Amino acid sequence: MVVFGTREVTSRRGTTAELDCVHAWTMRDGMAARIEDIFDTVVFHRLIES
């Protein structure tokens, strides 16, 4: 299962941004067995360094 979404991230200094993300879920026997959280790490690092 794949879920597209956004998340709001706030840096330690209080700067907030909305980042696009994708969650890729692996299901086994009807239960979540694994999740991969995919997002733009360059944008994320720029935010946390701001």
N, C-alpha and C positions, 0 to 999 in steps of 0.2 A: 504494500500500500504506500502511496506517495501523497504527502500533504504539502501544499504550497501556502505560505503565509508570510506574516511580518512579525517582527518583535521590536519592542521599544527598549533601547539600551541607553543607560545613563553612565557617563564617565564619573570618576571620583570628584572631578571639579564641578559636576552638575550639568554638563553639556549632554543633551538628549537627542537621539536620532532614531528613526524608524528604519530597520534593516529588513530586506527580503530574506526569506529562509525557505528551506525545503527539508522536510522530515521524511526519510525513507525507512519504512517499518518492514521488518521481516516477521512474518507470522508463522507459528507452528502449532498445529492442533487447536486453532482458533484463539491462540493467545500470543501476545507480543513477545517475541524472543530477542529482538534486537532493534535498535533505532540508530540511524545515522543522521546527525544534525549538520546540514550543509548551508553555509552562508559565505558572504564575501569577506574574507579575512583582511583584505587590504582596507576596506571601509571600516571594519571593526577596529583595527589597530590605529587608524587615523583618529577615530573617535576617542579611544581610551587614552591616547597620547595628547588629546586637546585639553 
